[in-house]
Amino acid sequence: MFHEHREVIAELKQSDGHFVKVFEKHNGLDEEIAQMEKDLADQFEIEKKKKEKLKLKDEVYNMIIKYKNEAVV
């Protein structure tokens, strides 16, 4: 996720506990969804998890952009 921002992600992981929590929750959902799809789980539940994951991805992206903008100033 966000390979083009790898350096910023590494910096945020070192300095921002909230970022780490959100980032790890996103990755955990990614694994959970993959397992649910393998297990042929209820599609409604899978879609619910995907929406939650997308919301977390947006939050991660916004934190990256905010960090980059603050670093420029």
Backbone atoms as SQL, in Angstrom:
CREATE TABLE atoms (id INTEGER PRIMARY KEY, chain TEXT, resi INTEGER, resn TEXT, atom TEXT, x REAL, y REAL, z REAL);
INSERT INTO atoms VALUES
  (1, 'A', 1, 'MET', 'N', 0.837, -1.176, 0.000),
  (2, 'A', 1, 'MET', 'CA', 0.000, 0.000, 0.000),
  (3, 'A', 1, 'MET', 'C', 0.883, 1.242, 0.000),
  (4, 'A', 2, 'PHE', 'N', 0.619, 2.128, -0.924),
  (5, 'A', 2, 'PHE', 'CA', 1.315, 3.414, -1.024),
  (6, 'A', 2, 'PHE', 'C', 2.834, 3.254, -1.107),
  (7, 'A', 3, 'HIS', 'N', 3.272, 2.431, -2.025),
  (8, 'A', 3, 'HIS', 'CA', 4.714, 2.172, -2.174),
  (9, 'A', 3, 'HIS', 'C', 5.493, 3.450, -2.481),
  (10, 'A', 4, 'GLU', 'N', 4.844, 4.397, -3.152),
  (11, 'A', 4, 'GLU', 'CA', 5.526, 5.642, -3.488),
  (12, 'A', 4, 'GLU', 'C', 5.784, 6.514, -2.259),
  (13, 'A', 5, 'HIS', 'N', 5.151, 6.183, -1.138),
  (14, 'A', 5, 'HIS', 'CA', 5.323, 6.937, 0.099),
  (15, 'A', 5, 'HIS', 'C', 6.053, 6.112, 1.173),
  (16, 'A', 6, 'ARG', 'N', 6.827, 5.156, 0.739),
  (17, 'A', 6, 'ARG', 'CA', 7.494, 4.218, 1.645),
  (18, 'A', 6, 'ARG', 'C', 8.322, 4.922, 2.730),
  (19, 'A', 7, 'GLU', 'N', 9.054, 5.964, 2.334),
  (20, 'A', 7, 'GLU', 'CA', 9.908, 6.667, 3.298),
  (21, 'A', 7, 'GLU', 'C', 9.074, 7.386, 4.356),
  (22, 'A', 8, 'VAL', 'N', 8.008, 8.044, 3.923),
  (23, 'A', 8, 'VAL', 'CA', 7.137, 8.760, 4.858),
  (24, 'A', 8, 'VAL', 'C', 6.469, 7.770, 5.805),
  (25, 'A', 9, 'ILE', 'N', 6.028, 6.640, 5.277),
  (26, 'A', 9, 'ILE', 'CA', 5.393, 5.612, 6.113),
  (27, 'A', 9, 'ILE', 'C', 6.372, 5.139, 7.183),
  (28, 'A', 10, 'ALA', 'N', 7.615, 4.913, 6.809),
  (29, 'A', 10, 'ALA', 'CA', 8.627, 4.476, 7.779),
  (30, 'A', 10, 'ALA', 'C', 8.826, 5.531, 8.867),
  (31, 'A', 11, 'GLU', 'N', 8.848, 6.800, 8.471),
  (32, 'A', 11, 'GLU', 'CA', 9.007, 7.877, 9.453),
  (33, 'A', 11, 'GLU', 'C', 7.800, 7.949, 10.381),
  (34, 'A', 12, 'LEU', 'N', 6.601, 7.854, 9.823),
  (35, 'A', 12, 'LEU', 'CA', 5.389, 7.904, 10.638),
  (36, 'A', 12, 'LEU', 'C', 5.294, 6.718, 11.589),
  (37, 'A', 13, 'LYS', 'N', 5.743, 5.562, 11.140),
  (38, 'A', 13, 'LYS', 'CA', 5.730, 4.385, 12.017),
  (39, 'A', 13, 'LYS', 'C', 6.636, 4.587, 13.226),
  (40, 'A', 14, 'GLN', 'N', 7.668, 5.390, 13.068),
  (41, 'A', 14, 'GLN', 'CA', 8.593, 5.654, 14.162),
  (42, 'A', 14, 'GLN', 'C', 8.088, 6.742, 15.105),
  (43, 'A', 15, 'SER', 'N', 7.252, 7.644, 14.594),
  (44, 'A', 15, 'SER', 'CA', 6.919, 8.826, 15.388),
  (45, 'A', 15, 'SER', 'C', 5.444, 8.984, 15.759),
  (46, 'A', 16, 'ASP', 'N', 4.554, 8.204, 15.153),
  (47, 'A', 16, 'ASP', 'CA', 3.116, 8.427, 15.356),
  (48, 'A', 16, 'ASP', 'C', 2.407, 7.119, 15.702),
  (49, 'A', 17, 'GLY', 'N', 2.091, 6.949, 16.973),
  (50, 'A', 17, 'GLY', 'CA', 1.440, 5.729, 17.434),
  (51, 'A', 17, 'GLY', 'C', 0.076, 5.508, 16.810),
  (52, 'A', 18, 'HIS', 'N', -0.666, 6.592, 16.585),
  (53, 'A', 18, 'HIS', 'CA', -1.989, 6.456, 15.960),
  (54, 'A', 18, 'HIS', 'C', -1.846, 5.942, 14.526),
  (55, 'A', 19, 'PHE', 'N', -0.841, 6.462, 13.813),
  (56, 'A', 19, 'PHE', 'CA', -0.598, 5.999, 12.448),
  (57, 'A', 19, 'PHE', 'C', -0.321, 4.503, 12.440),
  (58, 'A', 20, 'VAL', 'N', 0.510, 4.050, 13.352),
  (59, 'A', 20, 'VAL', 'CA', 0.863, 2.626, 13.439),
  (60, 'A', 20, 'VAL', 'C', -0.394, 1.791, 13.666),
  (61, 'A', 21, 'LYS', 'N', -1.233, 2.237, 14.578),
  (62, 'A', 21, 'LYS', 'CA', -2.467, 1.506, 14.899),
  (63, 'A', 21, 'LYS', 'C', -3.368, 1.381, 13.667),
  (64, 'A', 22, 'VAL', 'N', -3.581, 2.483, 12.970),
  (65, 'A', 22, 'VAL', 'CA', -4.443, 2.480, 11.789),
  (66, 'A', 22, 'VAL', 'C', -3.823, 1.641, 10.674),
  (67, 'A', 23, 'PHE', 'N', -2.528, 1.809, 10.458),
  (68, 'A', 23, 'PHE', 'CA', -1.816, 1.075, 9.406),
  (69, 'A', 23, 'PHE', 'C', -1.895, -0.433, 9.648),
  (70, 'A', 24, 'GLU', 'N', -1.660, -0.842, 10.896),
  (71, 'A', 24, 'GLU', 'CA', -1.688, -2.268, 11.214),
  (72, 'A', 24, 'GLU', 'C', -3.105, -2.837, 11.148),
  (73, 'A', 25, 'LYS', 'N', -4.083, -2.035, 11.538),
  (74, 'A', 25, 'LYS', 'CA', -5.470, -2.496, 11.444),
  (75, 'A', 25, 'LYS', 'C', -5.852, -2.708, 9.981),
  (76, 'A', 26, 'HIS', 'N', -5.413, -1.806, 9.103),
  (77, 'A', 26, 'HIS', 'CA', -5.669, -1.946, 7.667),
  (78, 'A', 26, 'HIS', 'C', -5.052, -3.242, 7.153),
  (79, 'A', 27, 'ASN', 'N', -3.804, -3.482, 7.497),
  (80, 'A', 27, 'ASN', 'CA', -3.129, -4.695, 7.034),
  (81, 'A', 27, 'ASN', 'C', -3.785, -5.953, 7.599),
  (82, 'A', 28, 'GLY', 'N', -4.223, -5.885, 8.854),
  (83, 'A', 28, 'GLY', 'CA', -4.918, -7.016, 9.457),
  (84, 'A', 28, 'GLY', 'C', -6.224, -7.328, 8.740),
  (85, 'A', 29, 'LEU', 'N', -6.956, -6.283, 8.370),
  (86, 'A', 29, 'LEU', 'CA', -8.196, -6.490, 7.624),
  (87, 'A', 29, 'LEU', 'C', -7.920, -7.097, 6.259),
  (88, 'A', 30, 'ASP', 'N', -6.826, -6.692, 5.640),
  (89, 'A', 30, 'ASP', 'CA', -6.452, -7.246, 4.340),
  (90, 'A', 30, 'ASP', 'C', -6.288, -8.758, 4.445),
  (91, 'A', 31, 'GLU', 'N', -5.594, -9.197, 5.469),
  (92, 'A', 31, 'GLU', 'CA', -5.392, -10.634, 5.687),
  (93, 'A', 31, 'GLU', 'C', -6.713, -11.333, 6.031),
  (94, 'A', 32, 'GLU', 'N', -7.512, -10.688, 6.859),
  (95, 'A', 32, 'GLU', 'CA', -8.794, -11.263, 7.262),
  (96, 'A', 32, 'GLU', 'C', -9.730, -11.436, 6.059),
  (97, 'A', 33, 'ILE', 'N', -9.763, -10.437, 5.194),
  (98, 'A', 33, 'ILE', 'CA', -10.606, -10.499, 3.995),
  (99, 'A', 33, 'ILE', 'C', -10.138, -11.622, 3.079),
  (100, 'A', 34, 'ALA', 'N', -8.838, -11.731, 2.896),
  (101, 'A', 34, 'ALA', 'CA', -8.304, -12.796, 2.044),
  (102, 'A', 34, 'ALA', 'C', -8.715, -14.168, 2.578),
  (103, 'A', 35, 'GLN', 'N', -8.633, -14.339, 3.890),
  (104, 'A', 35, 'GLN', 'CA', -9.027, -15.611, 4.492),
  (105, 'A', 35, 'GLN', 'C', -10.527, -15.847, 4.337),
  (106, 'A', 36, 'MET', 'N', -11.326, -14.813, 4.535),
  (107, 'A', 36, 'MET', 'CA', -12.778, -14.941, 4.392),
  (108, 'A', 36, 'MET', 'C', -13.143, -15.352, 2.963),
  (109, 'A', 37, 'GLU', 'N', -12.435, -14.778, 1.991),
  (110, 'A', 37, 'GLU', 'CA', -12.708, -15.126, 0.596),
  (111, 'A', 37, 'GLU', 'C', -12.337, -16.580, 0.313),
  (112, 'A', 38, 'LYS', 'N', -11.232, -17.038, 0.894),
  (113, 'A', 38, 'LYS', 'CA', -10.842, -18.445, 0.742),
  (114, 'A', 38, 'LYS', 'C', -11.882, -19.370, 1.353),
  (115, 'A', 39, 'ASP', 'N', -12.409, -18.953, 2.507),
  (116, 'A', 39, 'ASP', 'CA', -13.379, -19.773, 3.230),
  (117, 'A', 39, 'ASP', 'C', -14.797, -19.629, 2.685),
  (118, 'A', 40, 'LEU', 'N', -14.936, -18.843, 1.628),
  (119, 'A', 40, 'LEU', 'CA', -16.243, -18.587, 1.018),
  (120, 'A', 40, 'LEU', 'C', -17.251, -18.070, 2.053),
  (121, 'A', 41, 'ALA', 'N', -16.801, -17.082, 2.819),
  (122, 'A', 41, 'ALA', 'CA', -17.640, -16.475, 3.852),
  (123, 'A', 41, 'ALA', 'C', -18.764, -15.666, 3.209),
  (124, 'A', 42, 'ASP', 'N', -19.675, -15.236, 4.044),
  (125, 'A', 42, 'ASP', 'CA', -20.809, -14.439, 3.605),
  (126, 'A', 42, 'ASP', 'C', -20.325, -13.176, 2.885),
  (127, 'A', 43, 'GLN', 'N', -20.812, -12.952, 1.675),
  (128, 'A', 43, 'GLN', 'CA', -20.379, -11.815, 0.866),
  (129, 'A', 43, 'GLN', 'C', -20.701, -10.479, 1.527),
  (130, 'A', 44, 'PHE', 'N', -21.808, -10.427, 2.252),
  (131, 'A', 44, 'PHE', 'CA', -22.165, -9.202, 2.953),
  (132, 'A', 44, 'PHE', 'C', -21.094, -8.849, 3.987),
  (133, 'A', 45, 'GLU', 'N', -20.621, -9.835, 4.712),
  (134, 'A', 45, 'GLU', 'CA', -19.581, -9.608, 5.720),
  (135, 'A', 45, 'GLU', 'C', -18.260, -9.205, 5.066),
  (136, 'A', 46, 'ILE', 'N', -17.952, -9.832, 3.946),
  (137, 'A', 46, 'ILE', 'CA', -16.722, -9.485, 3.222),
  (138, 'A', 46, 'ILE', 'C', -16.789, -8.032, 2.753),
  (139, 'A', 47, 'GLU', 'N', -17.915, -7.644, 2.176),
  (140, 'A', 47, 'GLU', 'CA', -18.069, -6.271, 1.693),
  (141, 'A', 47, 'GLU', 'C', -17.986, -5.270, 2.837),
  (142, 'A', 48, 'LYS', 'N', -18.533, -5.627, 3.976),
  (143, 'A', 48, 'LYS', 'CA', -18.471, -4.767, 5.162),
  (144, 'A', 48, 'LYS', 'C', -17.016, -4.547, 5.576),
  (145, 'A', 49, 'LYS', 'N', -16.244, -5.625, 5.585),
  (146, 'A', 49, 'LYS', 'CA', -14.818, -5.534, 5.937),
  (147, 'A', 49, 'LYS', 'C', -14.048, -4.712, 4.907),
  (148, 'A', 50, 'LYS', 'N', -14.398, -4.880, 3.628),
  (149, 'A', 50, 'LYS', 'CA', -13.725, -4.121, 2.571),
  (150, 'A', 50, 'LYS', 'C', -13.988, -2.624, 2.718),
  (151, 'A', 51, 'LYS', 'N', -15.205, -2.262, 3.086),
  (152, 'A', 51, 'LYS', 'CA', -15.525, -0.845, 3.289),
  (153, 'A', 51, 'LYS', 'C', -14.750, -0.283, 4.470),
  (154, 'A', 52, 'GLU', 'N', -14.633, -1.067, 5.528),
  (155, 'A', 52, 'GLU', 'CA', -13.866, -0.638, 6.690),
  (156, 'A', 52, 'GLU', 'C', -12.395, -0.463, 6.315),
  (157, 'A', 53, 'LYS', 'N', -11.874, -1.396, 5.529),
  (158, 'A', 53, 'LYS', 'CA', -10.480, -1.334, 5.090),
  (159, 'A', 53, 'LYS', 'C', -10.244, -0.096, 4.223),
  (160, 'A', 54, 'LEU', 'N', -11.171, 0.212, 3.343),
  (161, 'A', 54, 'LEU', 'CA', -11.042, 1.379, 2.474),
  (162, 'A', 54, 'LEU', 'C', -11.052, 2.668, 3.295),
  (163, 'A', 55, 'LYS', 'N', -11.891, 2.715, 4.307),
  (164, 'A', 55, 'LYS', 'CA', -11.935, 3.882, 5.189),
  (165, 'A', 55, 'LYS', 'C', -10.592, 4.074, 5.891),
  (166, 'A', 56, 'LEU', 'N', -9.999, 2.975, 6.348),
  (167, 'A', 56, 'LEU', 'CA', -8.687, 3.047, 6.992),
  (168, 'A', 56, 'LEU', 'C', -7.608, 3.470, 6.002),
  (169, 'A', 57, 'LYS', 'N', -7.709, 2.989, 4.769),
  (170, 'A', 57, 'LYS', 'CA', -6.736, 3.369, 3.739),
  (171, 'A', 57, 'LYS', 'C', -6.798, 4.871, 3.491),
  (172, 'A', 58, 'ASP', 'N', -8.015, 5.409, 3.442),
  (173, 'A', 58, 'ASP', 'CA', -8.169, 6.854, 3.264),
  (174, 'A', 58, 'ASP', 'C', -7.544, 7.612, 4.434),
  (175, 'A', 59, 'GLU', 'N', -7.740, 7.093, 5.640),
  (176, 'A', 59, 'GLU', 'CA', -7.177, 7.741, 6.823),
  (177, 'A', 59, 'GLU', 'C', -5.648, 7.713, 6.771),
  (178, 'A', 60, 'VAL', 'N', -5.090, 6.582, 6.395),
  (179, 'A', 60, 'VAL', 'CA', -3.634, 6.467, 6.267),
  (180, 'A', 60, 'VAL', 'C', -3.120, 7.467, 5.229),
  (181, 'A', 61, 'TYR', 'N', -3.784, 7.527, 4.089),
  (182, 'A', 61, 'TYR', 'CA', -3.362, 8.435, 3.020),
  (183, 'A', 61, 'TYR', 'C', -3.409, 9.883, 3.498),
  (184, 'A', 62, 'ASN', 'N', -4.478, 10.243, 4.184),
  (185, 'A', 62, 'ASN', 'CA', -4.603, 11.617, 4.675),
  (186, 'A', 62, 'ASN', 'C', -3.497, 11.956, 5.669),
  (187, 'A', 63, 'MET', 'N', -3.125, 11.002, 6.511),
  (188, 'A', 63, 'MET', 'CA', -2.030, 11.240, 7.458),
  (189, 'A', 63, 'MET', 'C', -0.699, 11.403, 6.720),
  (190, 'A', 64, 'ILE', 'N', -0.499, 10.638, 5.669),
  (191, 'A', 64, 'ILE', 'CA', 0.727, 10.749, 4.870),
  (192, 'A', 64, 'ILE', 'C', 0.816, 12.130, 4.237),
  (193, 'A', 65, 'ILE', 'N', -0.279, 12.563, 3.608),
  (194, 'A', 65, 'ILE', 'CA', -0.295, 13.857, 2.933),
  (195, 'A', 65, 'ILE', 'C', -0.097, 14.987, 3.942),
  (196, 'A', 66, 'LYS', 'N', -0.755, 14.904, 5.086),
  (197, 'A', 66, 'LYS', 'CA', -0.598, 15.931, 6.129),
  (198, 'A', 66, 'LYS', 'C', 0.848, 16.000, 6.577),
  (199, 'A', 67, 'TYR', 'N', 1.463, 14.856, 6.802),
  (200, 'A', 67, 'TYR', 'CA', 2.861, 14.806, 7.224),
  (201, 'A', 67, 'TYR', 'C', 3.773, 15.434, 6.176),
  (202, 'A', 68, 'LYS', 'N', 3.539, 15.094, 4.924),
  (203, 'A', 68, 'LYS', 'CA', 4.366, 15.634, 3.848),
  (204, 'A', 68, 'LYS', 'C', 4.201, 17.148, 3.735),
  (205, 'A', 69, 'ASN', 'N', 2.960, 17.626, 3.874),
  (206, 'A', 69, 'ASN', 'CA', 2.718, 19.073, 3.782),
  (207, 'A', 69, 'ASN', 'C', 3.355, 19.816, 4.947),
  (208, 'A', 70, 'GLU', 'N', 3.313, 19.242, 6.136),
  (209, 'A', 70, 'GLU', 'CA', 3.921, 19.884, 7.295),
  (210, 'A', 70, 'GLU', 'C', 5.439, 19.862, 7.214),
  (211, 'A', 71, 'ALA', 'N', 5.999, 18.842, 6.583),
  (212, 'A', 71, 'ALA', 'CA', 7.446, 18.744, 6.442),
  (213, 'A', 71, 'ALA', 'C', 7.977, 19.798, 5.480),
  (214, 'A', 72, 'VAL', 'N', 7.151, 20.213, 4.521),
  (215, 'A', 72, 'VAL', 'CA', 7.571, 21.206, 3.525),
  (216, 'A', 72, 'VAL', 'C', 7.605, 22.596, 4.134),
  (217, 'A', 73, 'VAL', 'N', 6.725, 22.847, 5.063),
  (218, 'A', 73, 'VAL', 'CA', 6.614, 24.199, 5.644),
  (219, 'A', 73, 'VAL', 'C', 7.769, 24.529, 6.525);
